[in-house]
Amino acid sequence: MQSGMTIGRLAEAAGINVETIRYYQRRGLLDEPRKPLGGHRRYPPDAVRTLAFIRRAQQLGFSLEEVKSLLALARGSNAKATRALAEAKYELLGTRVAQLNKMRKQLERLIAASKRARDGADPMIDALFSENDLD
C-alpha cells in the first residue's frame, strides 16, 4: 500500500477545495508529487501543514506571492528576512486602515447629509457626480 494522501483526502484534511490545491501548485506554493505509472499522486503528511500555513498567512493579509516568499524563508529559517516582510505588511495594513477610516468618515458625513435632505435631494448622488473631492 502506498503512503500519503490523494488530492481528495488532502483537500478534506485541510478543509479546502481540490481546485484550490491545484491552484496553489500552479502558483508554486505546493509541490505536485510525481504520478506513479497507473497510480494516483500521493501527498506527504506535511502537505496539510503547508496548506494550513498558507491559509494563516492569507488571514494575516499576505498575498500568495508573499506567502511563497514566506514558505521559502521557512525552509531556511531566516528570521530577519521574515520579520522584514512582516514589518512591510504591517505598514501597508496601517495605510489601508487609515484609508478605510477616511472612507468611513466620508460615508458618515454623506449619510448624515442624506438624513437632513429635503424630498427629492440626494446628497450621496450629488457628491458622487461632483467634480470636487469628498474630503
C-alpha positions as CSV (number, residue, x, y, z in Angstrom):
1,M,0.0,0.0,0.0
2,Q,1.3,3.5,-0.9
3,S,1.9,6.1,1.8
4,G,0.5,9.6,1.6
5,M,-2.9,11.0,0.7
6,T,-4.7,11.5,-2.6
7,I,-5.6,15.1,-3.5
8,G,-9.1,14.5,-2.4
9,R,-8.1,13.3,1.0
10,L,-5.6,16.2,1.3
11,A,-8.4,18.7,0.5
12,E,-10.6,17.1,3.1
13,A,-7.9,17.1,5.7
14,A,-7.1,20.7,5.0
15,G,-10.7,21.8,4.7
16,I,-10.2,23.3,1.3
17,N,-11.3,22.5,-2.3
18,V,-9.3,20.3,-4.6
19,E,-9.2,23.1,-7.2
20,T,-7.6,25.4,-4.5
21,I,-4.8,22.8,-4.1
22,R,-4.2,22.7,-7.8
23,Y,-4.2,26.5,-8.0
24,Y,-1.5,26.6,-5.2
25,Q,0.5,24.1,-7.2
26,R,0.3,26.2,-10.3
27,R,1.4,29.2,-8.3
28,G,4.4,27.3,-6.9
29,L,3.2,27.2,-3.3
30,L,2.8,23.4,-3.0
31,D,4.8,20.8,-4.8
32,E,2.9,18.4,-7.0
33,P,4.0,14.8,-6.3
34,R,5.1,12.6,-9.1
35,K,2.4,10.4,-10.6
36,P,3.4,6.7,-10.5
37,L,2.6,4.7,-13.6
38,G,-1.0,3.6,-13.4
39,G,-1.5,5.2,-9.9
40,H,-2.5,8.3,-8.1
41,R,-0.3,11.1,-6.9
42,R,0.3,10.8,-3.2
43,Y,0.9,13.9,-1.0
44,P,3.1,13.7,2.1
45,P,1.5,14.3,5.5
46,D,3.3,17.6,5.8
47,A,1.2,19.0,2.9
48,V,-1.7,19.6,5.3
49,R,0.7,21.7,7.4
50,T,1.8,23.6,4.4
51,L,-1.8,24.3,3.4
52,A,-2.6,25.5,7.0
53,F,0.5,27.8,6.8
54,I,-0.8,29.3,3.5
55,R,-4.3,29.8,5.0
56,R,-3.0,31.5,8.1
57,A,-0.6,33.7,6.2
58,Q,-3.5,34.9,4.0
59,Q,-5.6,35.6,7.1
60,L,-2.8,38.0,8.1
61,G,-3.1,39.8,4.8
62,F,-0.2,38.3,2.9
63,S,-0.6,37.9,-0.8
64,L,0.1,34.5,-2.4
65,E,3.4,35.9,-3.8
66,E,4.3,36.9,-0.3
67,V,3.2,33.5,1.1
68,K,5.6,32.0,-1.5
69,S,8.4,34.1,-0.1
70,L,7.5,33.1,3.5
71,L,7.5,29.4,2.5
72,A,11.0,29.8,1.0
73,L,12.1,31.5,4.2
74,A,10.6,28.8,6.3
75,R,12.9,26.3,4.6
76,G,15.9,28.3,5.5
77,S,14.9,29.8,8.9
78,N,15.9,33.5,8.2
79,A,14.1,35.3,11.0
80,K,15.5,38.7,9.9
81,A,14.0,38.4,6.3
82,T,10.7,37.1,7.7
83,R,10.5,40.0,10.1
84,A,11.2,42.5,7.3
85,L,8.4,41.0,5.3
86,A,6.0,41.1,8.3
87,E,7.0,44.7,9.0
88,A,6.3,45.8,5.5
89,K,2.9,44.1,5.6
90,Y,2.2,45.8,9.0
91,E,3.0,49.2,7.5
92,L,0.8,48.5,4.4
93,L,-2.1,47.4,6.6
94,G,-1.7,50.7,8.7
95,T,-2.0,52.7,5.5
96,R,-5.1,50.7,4.4
97,V,-6.7,51.1,7.8
98,A,-6.2,54.9,7.5
99,Q,-7.8,54.8,4.1
100,L,-10.7,52.8,5.3
101,N,-11.3,55.1,8.2
102,K,-11.2,58.1,5.9
103,M,-13.8,56.4,3.6
104,R,-15.9,55.6,6.6
105,K,-15.9,59.2,7.8
106,Q,-16.8,60.4,4.3
107,L,-19.8,58.0,4.2
108,E,-20.8,59.1,7.7
109,R,-21.0,62.7,6.6
110,L,-22.9,61.8,3.4
111,I,-25.4,59.7,5.4
112,A,-26.0,62.5,7.9
113,A,-26.5,64.9,5.0
114,S,-28.9,62.5,3.4
115,K,-30.9,62.3,6.6
116,R,-31.2,66.1,6.7
117,A,-32.0,66.4,2.9
118,R,-35.3,67.6,1.7
119,D,-37.5,65.4,-0.5
120,G,-36.0,65.0,-4.0
121,A,-32.5,65.9,-2.9
122,D,-29.9,63.1,-2.7
123,P,-26.6,64.3,-1.3
124,M,-24.9,60.9,-1.9
125,I,-25.6,61.0,-5.6
126,D,-24.8,64.7,-5.8
127,A,-21.4,64.1,-4.1
128,L,-20.5,61.2,-6.5
129,F,-21.3,63.4,-9.5
130,S,-19.4,66.3,-8.1
131,E,-16.0,67.2,-9.5
132,N,-14.8,68.0,-6.0
133,D,-13.2,65.5,-3.7
134,L,-15.3,64.1,-1.0
135,D,-13.0,65.4,1.8
